[in-house]
Amino acid sequence: MTHSHPSRRDFLAVTGSCAAHLALMATAAPLLPRRLWAAQERFPVVAREPWGRLESVAEGIWALVSAPLEDRTTLCNGGIIEGRAGVLVIESFASDAGARWMAERARALTGRWPTHVVLTHYHGDHTGGLRGSVEPGPDGGAAEVMATAATRDLVRERNRNAPGEILDAVRPLVGGPPTEIDLGGRSVLVVPRRGHTDSDVSIEISDPSVIFCGDLVWNGMFPNYMDALPSRLSMDVRMLRRRQPTVYVPGHGSLADDADMDRYMDLLDDVEAAARGAIERGMSAEDAGAAYAIPASLGEWTLFNPRYFATAIGAWMEELGA
């Protein structure tokens, strides 16, 4: 069977909005094997729903591993970080219901409604639940949403249903040095990054060593290069890799360890090599994507959508001037 792969330009034209991004992922969900979501529970599970599981990574730190094949309420991964004075939720997820569920889990686990919500980038599976993120808790308090100015503006520009009043109140994260959030006895760094989009951030804790990577990192799932800056993606993923043992919370897929990160970096390198080889042979991104296969040595990877190979190779070809 042959597959028709659109060019990167055509792909971006079809998927240039948050809503289209969600629709693309939703139509592709049946490609994902159920065992991907059942396996690799690295830490105790404190909550489980059709849309995902919440794992206790360390004291006061929880990571959500979403299960988009089962339910798209949350769709992306995210987390909860507790301090004495505040509680931070990472992402507003794909729906208001998903964001509310995470806020409720934060209160159940910490006794406190979220005080902060940080968005890692603009894509709709990470920002679709903004209204749910700012709903007041039982005490009347509501979370403050934090994002880069570029993320805020892209949500507004590319999602016709974007809640303007919430975006107007977003606390912008500076694009230079990391922003420190003091939750009381726990310091969290929000670090500006680029690669998956032009305005990514990672959320990082030094002790214990935990990094919420957003969609800069995917584990066991082939990454989406729809808005990628491929060379910068490879660079920033390497900058995320720490020397000490670390828990990496990817944007999609199970929680990752150091070996998973090394495998992911090898995959990024292989995609680059495939693109360079396609240029040398005069192949189109569509043909190169149809011919591409992940090396068996890198283990099993799955796709949200069969377009992703051509999109990734096309992104590299575009950057290399092909």
Secondary structure, 3 states (H helix, E strand, C coil): CCCCCCCHHHHHHHCCCHHHHHHHHHHHHHHCCCHHHHCCCCCCEEEEECCEEEEEEECCEEEEEECCCCCCCCCCCEEEEECCCCEEEECCECCHHHHHHHHHHHHHHHCCCCCEEECCCCCHHHHCCHHHHCCCCCCCCCCEEEEEHHHHHHHHHHCCCCCHHHHHCCEEECCCCCEEEECCCCEEEEEEECCCCCCEEEEEECCCCEEEEEEEEEECECCCCCCCCHHHHHHHHHHHCCCCCCEEEEEEECCECHHHHHHHHHHHHHHHHHHHHHHHHCCCHHHHHHHCCCCHHHCCCECCCCCHHHHHHHHHHHHCCC
